[in-house]
Amino acid sequence: MKAYDLAELAVRNLRESVLRNSLTTVGIAVGVASLVAMLSLGIGLQQLANRRLKKSGLFDTVVVTSRRDLRSRGQPGARRIC
């Protein structure tokens, strides 16, 4: 088949099945919109969690101890250095 014949066949098929084409277009639009919405929601929630964790101050301090200090923590009379 030549390119002209293929183009004519494609245009005729588009004209004959308007409902199917419009439903396909609406389905694609809804799918893309839902994908964009889910991605933006996920990124927004991640940024919100990061901001709240930074505000809380939980990760501002790093404590370095030896294994011996960790073992003696549970024992009564253990010495704590702060």
N, C-alpha and C positions, 0 to 999 in steps of 0.2 A: 504494500500500500504506500501511496505517496503521502507526503506531509499534508497536502491540501485535503486529501480524503480523510486523513486522521483528524484534522482540525474540524472538518465538517461533521464528522461522526461525533466528536466530543461536544460540539455546540448543540447538535440535535439531541443528544442524551441529556445535556443540562437543561434544555428547554422542556423536554418531555417529563422529567421527574423533578419538578420544582419543590414539592413537599419533602422528598427525600434529601435533596440538597440543602434545603433550609434547616431541616432537623439535624443534619450532619454538621452544619456550620454552627448551630446553637450548641450542640454537644461539645464541639471542640472549644468554643468560647467559654463554656462553663468549666470544662476541664482545666484550661489554662488559668482561668480566674481562681479556681480553687487551689491550684498548685501555687500560684503567687501568694494567695492569702495564707496558706499553711507555712510557706517559707518565711514570710514576713512576721507571722505570729511566733514562729520558733526563734527567729533572730531577736525579736523584741523581748521575749521571755528570757533568753540567754543574757542579754544586756542588762535586764532588770535584776536578775540573780547576781550577776557580777557586781553591779553597783551596790546592792544590799550587802553582799559579803565584804566589799571594801569598806563600807560605812561601819560595819559591825566591829571591825578591828580584830577579828579572830586571827588574822594572818599577818599581823604587824610584828609579832615577836616569834623568834626562833629559839628554842631551848635545845642545847646540846649537852648530853650527859654521857657518862660511860656506862658500860654494862653493870659494873659493880654498883653504881648509884641506883640503877633500875632494880636490881635484886634487893637492895636494902630498903627500898621505899615501903614495901609491905610489912616490914618487921617493926615491932614497937621499939621505940628508943633510937630509931634511925636518925641520923643527923641530916637536916635539910639546909642547904645553902641557897639563899635567895638574893 
